[in-house]
Amino acid sequence: MRAVIRGIGSFLPADIMTNEDLSKRVETSDEWIQERTGIRQRHIASEGQYTSDLGYEAAKRALDDAGISAADIDLIIVATSTPDLTFPSTATIIQEKLEMHHGAAFDVQAVCSGFIYGMHVANSLIRSGGAKRILLIGAETFSRILDWTDRGTCVLFGDGAGAVVLEGVEAEEAGVLQTFIRSDGRHRDMLYVDGGPSRTQTVGHLRMLGNQVFKHAVTDIAQVIRDCAEQAGVAVADIDWFVPHQANQRILTAVAKRLKLRPEQVISTVAYHANTSAASVPLAMDCAVKDGRIKRGDLVMIEAFGGGFTWGAALLRY
């Protein structure tokens, strides 16, 4: 039994903040941001628009793409670090929005690696017979936890959501072939939010040691791709597409160079979406599916690296 992607969808808020817009709020420039990150713009959730709203819209599009309804889903998993509320889970809020009154729903929190962790959990449940069809969503409103006076972080992030419908199918090659996740809590102070219910009773703001995160990300992402491919019995050179977490174009380029990938193999949407954390992988993959680059039967590697540190990869035949 393999977990096959039956449908995929994404959603971005209508409001766009360009680098020029940002330069009016903080000391920066379009040239400075593009040179260091490759980002040109990001989408920002409007007032009264929440993570669950973005996730719900992406979920509807994924369900439509799969040709099914919420009534056919057993489980909803939402990867997010910016939930609507401390509890209940954003997944249960989306479950209610979808008028799904059966099954179960829960959140996964692994920051930018959340969608990969969610894929690992969903794949395990499907392979074990714990679920038949799973709606896996990555959704974030990172604009709500940014310090808009810190040009080292506020220029990097945006809001958005992506979703896939995974279905258990008896297949030899189609679907998720391998997942691989890792974490190392020793480095948590390099990328974190300085608030939380237990410690400060506040939401807090994102803090990051950018240079240190960059070094770890390039090394760990390249290695986890190799590890995941090796466990699946697939050569990295035989993979058709790489859909990375859209953190920074320099990271994407450095990882591609280490693995000797062709630039055109690496799906990049960071210029237009910035870093949407757990939403970035499904967002980027949906763009590549919709524009015809990723086709059925293609071998696709997805990967991410996030605070914690957490990182991981999944190899699938779309």
Secondary structure, DSSP 4 states (H G I P E B T S, - for coil): -EEEEEEEEEE--S-EEEHHHHHTTSS--HHHHHHHH---EEE-PPTT--HHHHHHHHHHHHHHHHT--GGG-SEEEEE-SS-SSSSS-HHHHHHHHTT--SSEEEEE--GGGHHHHHHHHHHHHHHHTS-SEEEEEEEEEGGGG--TT-HHHHTTB-EEEEEEEEEEE--SSSEEEEEEEEE-GGGGGGEEES--TTTTSS---EEE-HHHHHHHHHHHHHHHHHHHHHHHT--GGG--EEEE--S-HHHHHHHHHHTT--GGGB---HHHH-B-GGGHHHHHHHHHHHTTSS-TT-EEEEEEEETTTEEEEEEEE-
